[in-house]
Amino acid sequence: MVEPHQTNVVLVGKKDIMNYVLAAIRLFNDGAEEVIIRARGMNICKAVDVAENIKNLFMKNTEVAGVEIYSEELEDPKGKKKRVSAIEIKLVKKQ
Amino acid sequence: MVEPHQTNVVLVGKKDIMNYVLAAIRLFNDGAEEVIIRARGMNICKAVDVAENIKNLFMKNTEVAGVEIYSEELEDPKGKKKRVSAIEIKLVKKQ
């Protein structure tokens, strides 16, 4: 897992998929050699779509260097702990 | 990617997550050294939950040996082609 505030991370949430695709493309265009696509729970599917869209359609010079799945323990507003699955997809520029 | 009809594959679909958790546990108990959890589209999140549940709660002697994401081209009933993201999670018994 990467550091939480690393600047080349795209955290996939509720917005439309293209927001995250564009965010990642911008990071690559700003000089990033790798970009991490990260998501939790129901957004995991969207994160996979984001990565597949980038490498197959928008930036064919990128590839998936690794995928990691893990669980995070979150606290809901009532203080109850809950385990949530998460994913990290590492996209890199092809050498 | 593994062969489509390999017997140690759990294809995650619309059923409740526990169906797939149990299917994977049964494969391990029948002697499988590795089990592939596979899913497409919206079921990708469920596949990650299945894998995390197995290794964190039900079979702590298993671990994720690799995760792969890819795209499949499917034809809808009208013959129109559509790209769908997919995931394969390889669970293995710890050595």
Backbone of each chain as ProteinMPNN parsed JSONL, in Angstrom:
{"seq_chain_A": "MVEPHQTNVVLVGKKDIMNYVLAAIRLFNDGAEEVIIRARGMNICKAVDVAENIKNLFMKNTEVAGVEIYSEELEDPKGKKKRVSAIEIKLVKKQ", "coords_chain_A": {"N_chain_A": [[0.826, -1.218, 0.0], [0.39, 2.268, -0.68], [1.445, 5.51, 0.54], [-1.008, 7.51, 2.251], [-1.339, 10.219, 1.405], [-0.067, 10.52, -0.939], [0.696, 12.036, -4.035], [0.114, 10.972, -6.53], [-2.259, 9.471, -6.602], [-5.442, 8.298, -7.499], [-8.502, 8.494, -6.126], [-11.256, 6.605, -6.338], [-14.611, 7.419, -6.374], [-18.009, 8.406, -5.987], [-18.52, 9.786, -8.324], [-18.943, 10.143, -11.952], [-17.38, 7.758, -14.076], [-15.62, 8.871, -16.001], [-14.53, 11.163, -14.852], [-12.526, 10.173, -13.196], [-10.905, 8.831, -14.95], [-9.954, 10.977, -16.466], [-8.614, 12.393, -14.446], [-6.5, 10.663, -13.857], [-5.175, 10.58, -16.326], [-4.36, 13.219, -16.463], [-2.494, 13.278, -14.352], [-0.496, 11.565, -15.379], [0.224, 13.074, -17.617], [1.295, 15.237, -16.341], [3.697, 14.29, -15.631], [3.908, 12.044, -13.991], [5.194, 8.795, -13.345], [3.95, 6.574, -12.523], [0.599, 5.748, -11.619], [-1.753, 5.385, -9.064], [-4.796, 3.747, -8.822], [-7.401, 3.814, -6.665], [-9.932, 2.283, -4.659], [-12.911, 1.648, -2.693], [-15.222, -0.821, -1.44], [-18.35, -0.766, -3.117], [-17.331, 0.77, -5.148], [-15.231, -0.511, -6.274], [-15.585, -1.96, -8.668], [-15.838, 0.139, -10.413], [-13.316, 1.256, -10.3], [-11.796, -0.693, -11.594], [-12.893, -0.496, -14.145], [-12.055, 2.12, -14.734], [-9.243, 1.819, -14.872], [-9.036, -0.061, -16.983], [-10.187, 1.371, -19.076], [-8.362, 3.496, -19.356], [-5.94, 2.204, -20.108], [-6.672, 0.722, -22.374], [-8.013, 2.449, -24.111], [-7.464, 5.279, -23.857], [-4.806, 5.887, -23.103], [-2.681, 4.195, -24.512], [-0.098, 3.633, -24.08], [0.253, 2.854, -21.522], [0.247, 0.445, -18.806], [-1.013, -2.188, -16.645], [0.655, -2.579, -13.686], [0.372, -3.885, -11.354], [-1.988, -5.354, -9.089], [-3.726, -5.005, -6.098], [-5.569, -6.378, -3.428], [-7.352, -5.687, -0.434], [-8.457, -5.329, 3.025], [-10.203, -2.794, 4.802], [-10.728, -1.314, 7.977], [-13.459, 0.434, 8.943], [-15.109, 3.092, 10.749], [-18.469, 3.556, 11.46], [-20.874, 6.339, 11.646], [-22.066, 5.878, 14.136], [-20.094, 4.762, 15.59], [-19.626, 2.123, 15.233], [-17.677, -0.603, 14.18], [-16.644, -1.642, 10.905], [-15.835, -3.882, 8.337], [-14.369, -3.247, 5.19], [-13.907, -4.068, 1.827], [-11.167, -3.354, -0.391], [-9.394, -1.948, -3.221], [-6.334, -1.598, -5.043], [-4.958, -0.389, -7.923], [-2.147, -0.392, -9.864], [-1.014, 1.661, -12.318], [1.317, 2.012, -14.927], [3.651, 3.811, -17.036], [4.5, 2.341, -20.109], [7.692, 0.875, -20.715]], "CA_chain_A": [[0.0, 0.0, 0.0], [1.138, 3.513, -0.761], [1.106, 6.494, 1.579], [-2.344, 8.069, 1.996], [-1.414, 11.527, 0.762], [0.783, 10.556, -2.118], [-0.033, 12.863, -4.99], [-0.283, 10.284, -7.764], [-3.333, 8.523, -6.308], [-6.803, 8.69, -7.857], [-9.435, 7.776, -5.27], [-12.5, 6.483, -7.098], [-15.793, 7.547, -5.528], [-19.356, 8.34, -6.552], [-18.695, 10.522, -9.588], [-18.9, 9.387, -13.191], [-16.087, 7.125, -14.337], [-14.721, 9.689, -16.816], [-13.815, 12.068, -13.961], [-11.333, 9.514, -12.664], [-10.047, 8.579, -16.112], [-9.287, 12.25, -16.784], [-7.688, 12.723, -13.351], [-5.299, 9.837, -14.016], [-4.47, 11.033, -17.535], [-3.702, 14.469, -16.121], [-1.308, 12.967, -13.546], [0.538, 11.064, -16.293], [0.69, 14.186, -18.445], [2.099, 16.112, -15.487], [5.02, 13.699, -15.438], [3.93, 10.852, -13.136], [5.594, 7.551, -14.004], [2.929, 5.602, -12.141], [-0.598, 6.309, -10.983], [-2.505, 4.378, -8.314], [-6.251, 3.893, -8.817], [-7.792, 3.17, -5.412], [-11.37, 2.35, -4.391], [-13.431, 0.795, -1.63], [-16.609, -1.295, -1.527], [-19.03, -0.806, -4.405], [-16.595, 1.504, -6.186], [-14.14, -1.341, -6.789], [-15.862, -2.251, -10.089], [-15.579, 1.361, -11.17], [-11.863, 1.425, -10.377], [-11.315, -1.597, -12.643], [-13.294, 0.145, -15.403], [-11.18, 3.278, -14.952], [-7.929, 1.332, -15.311], [-9.174, -0.689, -18.298], [-10.425, 2.443, -20.042], [-7.128, 4.253, -19.594], [-4.905, 1.459, -20.837], [-7.144, 0.202, -23.657], [-8.604, 3.442, -25.003], [-6.992, 6.661, -23.816], [-3.343, 5.964, -23.028], [-2.272, 2.819, -24.817], [1.294, 3.457, -23.635], [0.282, 2.483, -20.098], [-0.14, -0.935, -18.52], [-1.216, -2.481, -15.228], [1.873, -3.164, -13.125], [0.036, -4.719, -10.206], [-3.291, -5.14, -8.464], [-3.713, -5.507, -4.731], [-6.834, -6.24, -2.718], [-7.152, -5.729, 1.012], [-9.63, -4.893, 3.781], [-9.995, -1.666, 5.699], [-11.734, -1.255, 9.029], [-13.982, 1.798, 9.047], [-16.074, 3.286, 11.818], [-19.629, 4.317, 10.984], [-21.14, 7.489, 12.53], [-22.436, 5.426, 15.479], [-18.921, 4.216, 16.248], [-19.56, 0.676, 15.011], [-16.634, -0.92, 13.205], [-17.106, -2.396, 9.753], [-14.762, -4.187, 7.394], [-14.701, -2.925, 3.809], [-12.88, -4.48, 0.875], [-10.616, -2.25, -1.173], [-8.487, -2.355, -4.304], [-5.364, -0.634, -5.571], [-4.45, -0.792, -9.234], [-1.013, 0.459, -10.222], [-0.796, 1.846, -13.759], [2.624, 2.615, -15.213], [3.985, 4.021, -18.453], [5.301, 1.242, -20.665], [9.1, 1.259, -20.984]], "C_chain_A": [[0.855, 1.261, 0.0], [0.703, 4.452, 0.363], [-0.199, 7.198, 1.235], [-2.343, 9.384, 1.21], [-0.481, 11.663, -0.439], [0.002, 11.235, -3.248], [-0.464, 12.122, -6.255], [-1.321, 9.185, -7.519], [-4.657, 9.111, -6.776], [-7.748, 7.838, -7.016], [-10.806, 7.765, -5.943], [-13.693, 6.486, -6.143], [-17.07, 7.508, -6.345], [-19.523, 8.998, -7.917], [-18.663, 9.59, -10.796], [-17.476, 8.927, -13.473], [-15.1, 8.041, -15.073], [-13.96, 10.734, -15.991], [-12.489, 11.47, -13.521], [-10.353, 9.163, -13.78], [-9.248, 9.85, -16.425], [-8.272, 12.633, -15.708], [-6.383, 11.944, -13.507], [-4.482, 10.286, -15.223], [-3.711, 12.324, -17.24], [-2.424, 14.223, -15.309], [-0.164, 12.451, -14.431], [1.105, 12.212, -17.122], [1.517, 15.196, -17.655], [3.431, 15.473, -15.116], [5.058, 12.468, -14.545], [4.338, 9.626, -13.946], [4.615, 6.428, -13.669], [1.777, 6.307, -11.44], [-1.346, 5.151, -10.306], [-3.991, 4.706, -8.381], [-6.743, 3.122, -7.591], [-9.295, 3.311, -5.188], [-11.748, 1.379, -3.287], [-14.845, 0.34, -1.963], [-17.156, -1.331, -2.943], [-18.287, -0.082, -5.512], [-15.446, 0.703, -6.789], [-14.341, -1.636, -8.277], [-15.506, -1.048, -10.942], [-14.076, 1.587, -11.344], [-11.272, 0.538, -11.478], [-11.68, -1.026, -14.015], [-12.387, 1.327, -15.739], [-9.846, 2.815, -15.525], [-8.001, 0.739, -16.721], [-9.407, 0.351, -19.394], [-9.142, 3.189, -20.383], [-6.194, 3.448, -20.479], [-5.373, 0.956, -22.205], [-7.595, 1.287, -24.631], [-7.859, 4.772, -25.03], [-5.476, 6.808, -23.765], [-2.785, 4.569, -23.237], [-0.809, 2.561, -24.472], [1.383, 3.183, -22.132], [-0.127, 1.018, -19.938], [-0.329, -1.107, -17.02], [0.033, -3.18, -14.698], [1.555, -4.05, -11.929], [-1.333, -4.361, -9.662], [-3.238, -5.753, -7.074], [-5.11, -5.371, -4.155], [-6.56, -6.383, -1.223], [-8.444, -5.284, 1.704], [-9.254, -3.713, 4.656], [-11.085, -1.708, 6.765], [-12.175, 0.204, 9.186], [-14.94, 1.874, 10.227], [-17.258, 4.074, 11.265], [-19.948, 5.425, 11.997], [-21.517, 7.085, 13.954], [-21.262, 4.798, 16.221], [-18.773, 2.708, 16.076], [-18.515, 0.382, 13.929], [-17.151, -1.85, 12.12], [-15.928, -2.656, 8.824], [-15.212, -3.906, 5.967], [-13.559, -3.383, 2.914], [-12.411, -3.283, 0.062], [-9.666, -2.793, -2.228], [-7.53, -1.228, -4.627], [-4.817, -1.173, -6.872], [-3.324, 0.158, -9.614], [-0.83, 0.477, -11.745], [0.561, 2.508, -13.96], [2.761, 2.877, -16.708], [4.823, 2.856, -18.926], [6.703, 1.733, -20.958], [9.39, 1.179, -22.468]], "O_chain_A": [[1.92, 1.3, 0.616], [-0.291, 4.204, 1.046], [-0.474, 7.458, 0.064], [-3.26, 9.631, 0.426], [-0.158, 12.764, -0.884], [-1.203, 11.029, -3.393], [-1.33, 12.609, -6.982], [-1.278, 8.12, -8.134], [-4.966, 10.269, -6.495], [-7.796, 6.617, -7.165], [-11.436, 8.812, -6.093], [-13.776, 5.668, -5.227], [-17.214, 6.703, -7.266], [-20.534, 8.8, -8.59], [-18.39, 8.397, -10.668], [-16.505, 9.612, -13.152], [-13.897, 8.001, -14.813], [-12.868, 11.148, -16.378], [-11.465, 12.153, -13.476], [-9.138, 9.191, -13.589], [-8.034, 9.804, -16.622], [-7.194, 13.139, -16.02], [-5.297, 12.491, -13.314], [-3.255, 10.365, -15.16], [-2.582, 12.515, -17.693], [-1.401, 14.868, -15.539], [0.989, 12.847, -14.258], [2.318, 12.313, -17.307], [2.336, 15.92, -18.222], [4.21, 16.059, -14.364], [6.128, 11.891, -14.349], [3.893, 9.436, -15.078], [4.467, 5.465, -14.421], [1.958, 7.32, -10.764], [-1.541, 4.088, -10.896], [-4.4, 5.815, -8.038], [-6.526, 1.915, -7.489], [-9.869, 4.354, -5.498], [-11.024, 0.431, -2.984], [-15.577, 1.025, -2.677], [-16.517, -1.856, -3.856], [-18.576, -0.29, -6.69], [-14.766, 1.172, -7.702], [-13.392, -1.573, -9.059], [-14.954, -1.178, -12.034], [-13.622, 2.047, -12.392], [-10.368, 0.954, -12.203], [-10.87, -1.067, -14.941], [-11.999, 1.511, -16.893], [-9.373, 3.345, -16.53], [-7.135, 1.003, -17.555], [-8.886, 0.224, -20.502], [-8.869, 3.478, -21.548], [-5.708, 3.953, -21.492], [-4.553, 0.78, -23.106], [-7.566, 1.079, -25.844], [-7.642, 5.337, -26.102], [-4.924, 7.755, -24.326], [-2.461, 3.858, -22.286], [-0.332, 1.43, -24.554], [2.461, 3.269, -21.543], [-0.761, 0.435, -20.818], [0.13, -0.288, -16.225], [0.423, -4.237, -15.194], [2.376, -4.877, -11.533], [-1.78, -3.218, -9.759], [-2.766, -6.875, -6.894], [-5.77, -4.354, -4.368], [-5.655, -7.107, -0.808], [-9.41, -4.907, 1.04], [-8.144, -3.635, 5.183], [-12.222, -2.09, 6.49], [-11.376, 1.082, 9.514], [-15.508, 0.868, 10.652], [-17.076, 5.137, 10.67], [-19.366, 5.457, 13.082], [-21.313, 7.862, 14.887], [-21.417, 4.35, 17.356], [-17.907, 2.088, 16.692], [-18.481, 1.044, 12.891], [-17.979, -2.726, 12.371], [-15.124, -1.762, 8.558], [-16.316, -4.286, 5.577], [-12.39, -3.123, 3.2], [-13.155, -2.325, -0.147], [-9.198, -3.929, -2.149], [-7.869, -0.051, -4.502], [-4.278, -2.278, -6.921], [-3.523, 1.371, -9.678], [-0.534, -0.543, -12.367], [0.912, 3.45, -13.25], [2.088, 2.258, -17.531], [5.747, 2.425, -18.236], [6.893, 2.868, -21.396], [10.509, 1.46, -22.895]]}, "seq_chain_B": "MVEPHQTNVVLVGKKDIMNYVLAAIRLFNDGAEEVIIRARGMNICKAVDVAENIKNLFMKNTEVAGVEIYSEELEDPKGKKKRVSAIEIKLVKKQ", "coords_chain_B": {"N_chain_B": [[-4.573, -15.675, -17.671], [-6.819, -18.297, -16.818], [-7.868, -21.55, -18.0], [-11.171, -21.785, -19.417], [-12.856, -23.897, -18.508], [-11.758, -24.952, -16.309], [-11.718, -26.74, -13.268], [-11.373, -25.628, -10.751], [-12.471, -23.078, -10.488], [-14.348, -20.35, -9.329], [-17.102, -18.762, -10.371], [-18.283, -15.639, -9.952], [-21.504, -14.449, -9.542], [-24.889, -13.376, -9.57], [-25.866, -14.295, -7.153], [-26.061, -14.477, -3.489], [-23.222, -13.426, -1.607], [-22.2, -15.399, 0.164], [-22.698, -17.875, -1.015], [-20.668, -18.127, -2.889], [-18.409, -17.966, -1.338], [-18.679, -20.333, 0.151], [-18.572, -22.191, -1.964], [-15.925, -21.918, -2.802], [-14.538, -22.664, -0.476], [-15.323, -25.311, -0.342], [-14.045, -26.343, -2.625], [-11.34, -26.074, -1.858], [-11.374, -27.794, 0.337], [-11.831, -30.149, -0.976], [-9.397, -30.683, -1.931], [-8.109, -28.904, -3.656], [-5.3, -26.908, -4.514], [-5.148, -24.35, -5.287], [-7.541, -21.747, -5.882], [-9.526, -20.056, -8.205], [-11.124, -16.986, -8.191], [-13.516, -15.516, -10.059], [-14.939, -12.756, -11.869], [-17.225, -10.513, -13.545], [-17.87, -7.125, -14.629], [-20.315, -5.481, -12.661], [-20.135, -7.387, -10.7], [-17.58, -7.529, -9.827], [-16.827, -6.205, -7.45], [-18.041, -7.867, -5.622], [-16.595, -10.199, -5.948], [-14.122, -9.474, -4.871], [-14.899, -9.102, -2.224], [-15.62, -11.763, -1.643], [-13.123, -13.083, -1.789], [-11.684, -11.711, 0.235], [-13.235, -12.314, 2.48], [-12.9, -15.115, 2.624], [-10.1, -15.417, 3.095], [-9.655, -13.85, 5.377], [-11.559, -14.575, 7.292], [-12.722, -17.222, 7.057], [-10.938, -19.193, 6.066], [-8.104, -19.019, 7.233], [-5.702, -19.993, 6.534], [-5.24, -19.462, 3.917], [-4.156, -17.382, 1.157], [-3.924, -14.43, -0.954], [-2.63, -14.952, -4.068], [-2.354, -13.628, -6.394], [-3.691, -11.027, -8.452], [-5.616, -10.262, -11.255], [-6.626, -7.983, -13.765], [-8.772, -7.479, -16.563], [-10.198, -7.052, -19.879], [-13.234, -8.13, -21.384], [-14.812, -8.97, -24.472], [-18.131, -8.861, -25.103], [-21.165, -10.066, -26.668], [-24.241, -8.533, -27.015], [-27.806, -9.484, -26.888], [-28.754, -8.361, -29.266], [-26.649, -8.509, -30.945], [-24.756, -6.602, -30.704], [-21.512, -5.478, -29.929], [-19.774, -5.302, -26.799], [-17.597, -3.975, -24.388], [-16.458, -5.415, -21.401], [-15.286, -5.093, -18.112], [-13.221, -7.274, -16.156], [-12.256, -9.522, -13.472], [-9.769, -11.58, -11.949], [-9.033, -13.445, -9.184], [-6.537, -15.069, -7.524], [-6.506, -17.481, -5.137], [-4.531, -19.158, -2.751], [-3.418, -22.012, -0.829], [-1.588, -21.368, 2.102], [1.908, -21.956, 2.363]], "CA_chain_B": [[-5.925, -16.219, -17.563], [-6.901, -19.751, -16.747], [-8.783, -22.157, -18.958], [-12.553, -21.526, -19.036], [-13.593, -24.963, -17.842], [-10.984, -25.502, -15.21], [-12.701, -27.063, -12.227], [-11.189, -24.884, -9.505], [-12.851, -21.688, -10.704], [-15.646, -19.926, -8.817], [-17.566, -17.621, -11.154], [-19.164, -14.872, -9.069], [-22.633, -13.87, -10.276], [-25.903, -12.582, -8.878], [-26.283, -14.849, -5.853], [-25.473, -13.9, -2.289], [-21.779, -13.635, -1.494], [-21.84, -16.608, 0.909], [-22.701, -18.999, -1.945], [-19.369, -18.236, -3.553], [-17.444, -18.272, -0.268], [-18.815, -21.763, 0.43], [-18.112, -22.946, -3.138], [-14.458, -21.901, -2.793], [-14.09, -23.474, 0.662], [-15.525, -26.712, -0.714], [-12.971, -26.724, -3.555], [-10.118, -26.266, -1.062], [-11.534, -29.005, 1.158], [-11.742, -31.302, -1.877], [-7.998, -30.928, -2.273], [-7.518, -27.901, -4.547], [-4.21, -26.124, -3.926], [-5.483, -22.958, -5.581], [-8.903, -21.517, -6.374], [-9.649, -18.779, -8.899], [-12.405, -16.286, -8.054], [-13.615, -14.725, -11.289], [-16.19, -12.008, -11.987], [-17.296, -9.47, -14.581], [-18.744, -5.966, -14.42], [-20.724, -5.1, -11.318], [-19.843, -8.443, -9.727], [-16.167, -7.462, -9.444], [-16.749, -5.861, -6.014], [-18.439, -9.041, -4.859], [-15.485, -11.154, -6.005], [-13.121, -9.024, -3.895], [-15.463, -9.446, -0.911], [-15.523, -13.217, -1.476], [-11.723, -13.433, -1.496], [-11.311, -11.154, 1.539], [-13.936, -13.105, 3.494], [-12.284, -16.437, 2.768], [-8.764, -15.412, 3.7], [-9.638, -13.195, 6.694], [-12.518, -15.098, 8.26], [-13.104, -18.63, 7.014], [-9.778, -20.067, 5.862], [-6.971, -18.128, 7.452], [-4.501, -20.603, 5.949], [-5.138, -19.126, 2.49], [-3.732, -16.012, 0.873], [-4.071, -14.028, -2.351], [-1.35, -15.134, -4.752], [-2.279, -12.715, -7.533], [-4.952, -10.453, -8.935], [-5.465, -9.802, -12.633], [-7.823, -7.382, -14.352], [-8.725, -7.513, -18.021], [-11.491, -6.744, -20.499], [-13.792, -9.143, -22.277], [-15.781, -8.427, -25.409], [-19.334, -9.687, -25.12], [-22.171, -9.65, -27.632], [-25.574, -8.531, -26.409], [-28.749, -10.26, -27.707], [-28.936, -7.746, -30.592], [-25.437, -8.693, -31.728], [-23.863, -5.462, -30.529], [-20.384, -5.834, -29.061], [-19.625, -4.443, -25.64], [-16.454, -4.352, -23.569], [-16.774, -5.527, -19.98], [-14.119, -5.351, -17.276], [-13.309, -8.522, -15.397], [-11.185, -9.715, -12.498], [-9.465, -12.929, -11.491], [-8.255, -13.433, -7.944], [-6.038, -16.418, -7.249], [-6.288, -17.801, -3.715], [-3.763, -20.397, -2.579], [-3.119, -22.41, 0.545], [-0.268, -20.926, 2.55], [2.868, -23.065, 2.508]], "C_chain_B": [[-5.921, -17.746, -17.578], [-7.878, -20.264, -17.801], [-10.236, -22.009, -18.485], [-13.216, -22.649, -18.233], [-12.789, -25.642, -16.752], [-11.908, -25.679, -13.998], [-12.519, -26.259, -10.943], [-11.455, -23.385, -9.668], [-14.224, -21.439, -10.091], [-16.034, -18.666, -9.586], [-18.616, -16.869, -10.338], [-20.246, -14.179, -9.904], [-23.597, -13.15, -9.353], [-26.279, -13.081, -7.488], [-25.624, -14.126, -4.693], [-24.014, -14.331, -2.158], [-21.41, -14.97, -0.827], [-21.873, -17.876, 0.052], [-21.323, -19.232, -2.54], [-18.262, -18.526, -2.553], [-17.463, -19.778, -0.002], [-18.301, -22.618, -0.727], [-16.585, -23.032, -3.142], [-13.917, -22.773, -1.659], [-14.223, -24.963, 0.328], [-14.416, -27.19, -1.661], [-11.657, -26.965, -2.802], [-10.214, -27.563, -0.266], [-11.488, -30.279, 0.319], [-10.319, -31.514, -2.389], [-7.348, -29.911, -3.196], [-6.412, -27.138, -3.813], [-4.421, -24.642, -4.194], [-6.894, -22.879, -6.142], [-8.931, -20.132, -7.006], [-11.051, -18.217, -8.673], [-12.498, -15.34, -9.242], [-14.951, -13.998, -11.355], [-16.063, -10.955, -13.081], [-18.173, -8.325, -14.099], [-19.025, -5.665, -12.97], [-20.413, -6.161, -10.263], [-18.392, -8.446, -9.257], [-16.032, -7.157, -7.956], [-17.054, -7.08, -5.166], [-17.308, -10.078, -4.832], [-14.396, -10.782, -5.002], [-13.604, -9.337, -2.482], [-15.344, -10.944, -0.627], [-14.098, -13.597, -1.053], [-11.314, -12.944, -0.105], [-11.978, -11.925, 2.675], [-13.261, -14.45, 3.721], [-10.973, -16.321, 3.536], [-8.736, -14.767, 5.089], [-10.522, -13.867, 7.734], [-12.647, -16.619, 8.261], [-11.948, -19.598, 6.834], [-8.519, -19.225, 5.982], [-5.649, -18.723, 6.964], [-4.418, -20.39, 4.438], [-4.675, -17.679, 2.338], [-3.931, -15.714, -0.614], [-2.71, -14.122, -3.026], [-1.227, -14.187, -5.941], [-3.656, -12.23, -7.922], [-4.693, -9.936, -10.346], [-6.751, -9.112, -13.056], [-7.66, -7.364, -15.858], [-10.106, -7.152, -18.56], [-11.93, -7.898, -21.375], [-14.76, -8.468, -23.229], [-16.965, -9.378, -25.486], [-20.28, -9.179, -26.193], [-23.522, -9.648, -26.937], [-26.554, -9.235, -27.355], [-28.971, -9.672, -29.111], [-27.682, -7.859, -31.459], [-24.453, -7.542, -31.615], [-22.748, -5.823, -29.558], [-20.176, -4.801, -27.964], [-18.421, -4.915, -24.84], [-16.856, -4.371, -22.102], [-15.487, -5.814, -19.215], [-14.325, -6.626, -16.47], [-12.119, -8.637, -14.451], [-10.998, -11.206, -12.228], [-8.584, -12.836, -10.264], [-7.831, -14.865, -7.647], [-5.758, -16.578, -5.754], [-5.516, -19.113, -3.631], [-3.657, -20.734, -1.092], [-1.729, -21.935, 0.903], [0.64, -22.131, 2.719], [3.303, -23.217, 3.954]], "O_chain_B": [[-5.121, -18.382, -18.264], [-8.619, -19.492, -18.409], [-10.505, -22.097, -17.287], [-14.05, -22.379, -17.369], [-13.097, -26.756, -16.329], [-12.779, -24.844, -13.75], [-13.434, -26.214, -10.121], [-10.775, -22.545, -9.08], [-15.155, -22.216, -10.302], [-15.378, -17.631, -9.468], [-19.698, -17.39, -10.067], [-19.952, -13.432, -10.836], [-23.183, -12.407, -8.463], [-26.937, -12.369, -6.729], [-24.75, -13.279, -4.881], [-23.63, -15.436, -2.542], [-20.423, -15.599, -1.207], [-21.167, -18.841, 0.345], [-20.868, -20.367, -2.679], [-17.301, -19.231, -2.859], [-16.415, -20.421, 0.064], [-17.668, -23.65, -0.504], [-16.017, -24.081, -3.446], [-12.961, -23.525, -1.848], [-13.356, -25.768, 0.668], [-13.909, -28.303, -1.518], [-10.949, -27.936, -3.071], [-9.257, -28.334, -0.202], [-11.154, -31.352, 0.822], [-10.069, -32.419, -3.185], [-6.16, -30.028, -3.498], [-6.563, -26.771, -2.648], [-3.948, -23.787, -3.446], [-7.379, -23.809, -6.786], [-8.433, -19.162, -6.434], [-12.046, -18.893, -8.934], [-11.651, -14.463, -9.41], [-15.978, -14.542, -10.95], [-14.967, -10.565, -13.482], [-19.081, -8.507, -13.288], [-18.114, -5.597, -12.145], [-20.425, -5.869, -9.067], [-18.007, -9.248, -8.406], [-15.217, -7.774, -7.269], [-16.425, -7.31, -4.133], [-17.093, -10.748, -3.822], [-13.814, -11.655, -4.358], [-12.825, -9.781, -1.638], [-15.009, -11.347, 0.487], [-13.899, -14.334, -0.087], [-10.672, -13.676, 0.648], [-11.36, -12.163, 3.712], [-13.07, -14.877, 4.86], [-10.756, -17.039, 4.512], [-7.874, -15.106, 5.9], [-10.267, -13.746, 8.933], [-12.678, -17.242, 9.322], [-11.968, -20.7, 7.382], [-7.945, -18.78, 4.988], [-4.613, -18.058, 6.975], [-3.631, -21.045, 3.755], [-4.786, -16.87, 3.259], [-4.087, -16.626, -1.427], [-1.756, -13.461, -2.616], [-0.126, -13.963, -6.445], [-4.655, -12.928, -7.747], [-3.694, -9.266, -10.605], [-7.844, -9.589, -12.749], [-6.547, -7.247, -16.371], [-11.057, -6.971, -17.799], [-11.116, -8.557, -22.021], [-15.447, -7.516, -22.859], [-16.829, -10.537, -25.876], [-20.218, -8.014, -26.586], [-23.912, -10.649, -26.335], [-26.197, -9.553, -28.49], [-29.333, -10.398, -30.036], [-27.658, -7.358, -32.583], [-23.448, -7.495, -32.324], [-22.996, -6.398, -28.498], [-20.37, -3.602, -28.163], [-18.241, -6.115, -24.635], [-17.518, -3.452, -21.62], [-14.695, -6.669, -19.613], [-15.452, -7.004, -16.148], [-11.112, -7.946, -14.605], [-11.95, -11.985, -12.273], [-7.517, -12.223, -10.297], [-8.668, -15.761, -7.533], [-4.897, -15.904, -5.189], [-5.813, -20.064, -4.354], [-3.788, -19.869, -0.225], [-0.795, -22.076, 0.114], [0.205, -23.194, 3.162], [4.106, -24.095, 4.268]]}, "name": "protein", "num_of_chains": 2, "seq": "MVEPHQTNVVLVGKKDIMNYVLAAIRLFNDGAEEVIIRARGMNICKAVDVAENIKNLFMKNTEVAGVEIYSEELEDPKGKKKRVSAIEIKLVKKQMVEPHQTNVVLVGKKDIMNYVLAAIRLFNDGAEEVIIRARGMNICKAVDVAENIKNLFMKNTEVAGVEIYSEELEDPKGKKKRVSAIEIKLVKKQ"}
